[in-house]
Amino acid sequence: MRKAPSSPNAMDRSTTLPDIFFRALLAALALLCAAPAASAERFVAIVTHVTDGDTLWVRRHAQAAPIQLRLDGMDAPEICQAHGPAARAALAGLVLHRTVVVTIRARDRFERSIARVRLSGDDAGRWMVRHGHAWSHRFRRSGGPYAAEEALARGGRQGLWAQPAPLDPRLFRKSHGACAHSG
């Protein structure tokens, strides 16, 4: 029979150094995994402008300066690319002058905020991909966060998938450079 510790702070003799190390490692991993979620900034805003199919501007409140956002998880055609103006019109029709919930997840190399934008609980990026106005953002071998929605849009030949061979915006930018944004 094991003897009870002499005080509440006394270490149980059956707890070994590897047990302590393992518990400390688990605690550290839990903190690291929670850190990205804790660092995401979330706020309510009004969409004031749509630049293209994946870039928009929001204002947190009437006196605040607008903030440029790039939708996370998807890539829409460039504005000077086939289906680019239609993608911008689709995004504008969905969110322009509406109240949205913004969750900033990162910053890109141009210092734009990369964000998920929700309108009435629906993810705007998911909607854009599902309706054929954008590609799910791929990373290495991953089909991206909206791969299933892209497959549905492709299968239904919706939006840009009605074209015989739509050109991925990354390949378009590589061959033609970025478009000068207008509108």
Secondary structure, DSSP 8 states (H G I E B T S, - for coil): -----SSTTS--TT--HHHHHHHHHHHHHHHHHHHHHHH-EEEEEEEEEEEETTEEEEESSTTS--EEEEETTEE---TTSTTHHHHHHHHHHHHTTSEEEEEEEEE-TT--EEEEEEETTEEHHHHHHHTTSSEE--BTTB--TTHHHHHHHHHTT-GGGGSSS---HHHHHHHH-------
